[in-house]
């Protein structure tokens, strides 16, 4: 049950990341999400209670997913179409190999 709750943070993170990118911008939220994940990861070393560990893992999953959503929004804006399509195809090819 705990894993289901922690994994549900990914769904929320994707939506929040997309909304933040539209409303606030892209660079500052990426920096904030990265910093929050860093500090939460450090906090895991001090956790003793299992409920607190689950809360921290939920937050890490949320902010990591929001960060990844922002990256997928920012990167296409930085490169021309030819490079972007080649890179996306390359990444998807390796991702599909990793799934099998």
NORZIZI-V669725 format. One record per backbone hydrogen bond with DSSP energy under -0.5 kcal/mol. CO is the residue of the C=O (numbers start at 1). NH is the residue of the N-H. If there is no record, write none. Layout:
co=CO nh=NH
co=CO nh=NH
//
This chain:
co=1 nh=5
co=2 nh=6
co=3 nh=7
co=4 nh=8
co=6 nh=9
co=7 nh=10
co=7 nh=11
co=8 nh=12
co=9 nh=13
co=10 nh=14
co=11 nh=15
co=12 nh=16
co=13 nh=17
co=14 nh=18
co=15 nh=19
co=16 nh=20
co=17 nh=21
co=18 nh=22
co=19 nh=23
co=20 nh=24
co=20 nh=25
co=26 nh=30
co=27 nh=31
co=28 nh=32
co=29 nh=33
co=30 nh=34
co=31 nh=35
co=32 nh=36
co=33 nh=37
co=34 nh=38
co=35 nh=39
co=36 nh=40
co=37 nh=41
co=38 nh=42
co=39 nh=43
co=40 nh=44
co=41 nh=45
co=42 nh=45
co=43 nh=46
co=43 nh=47
co=44 nh=47
co=49 nh=53
co=50 nh=54
co=51 nh=55
co=52 nh=56
co=53 nh=57
co=54 nh=58
co=55 nh=59
co=56 nh=60
co=57 nh=61
co=58 nh=62
co=59 nh=63
co=60 nh=64
co=61 nh=65
co=62 nh=66
co=63 nh=67
co=64 nh=68
co=65 nh=69
co=66 nh=70
co=67 nh=71
co=68 nh=72
co=69 nh=73
co=70 nh=74
co=71 nh=75
co=74 nh=77
co=74 nh=78
co=75 nh=78
co=75 nh=79
co=80 nh=84
co=81 nh=85
co=82 nh=86
co=83 nh=87
co=84 nh=88
co=85 nh=89
co=86 nh=90
co=87 nh=91
co=88 nh=92
co=89 nh=93
co=90 nh=94
co=91 nh=95
co=92 nh=96
co=93 nh=97
co=94 nh=98
co=95 nh=99
co=96 nh=100
co=97 nh=100
//
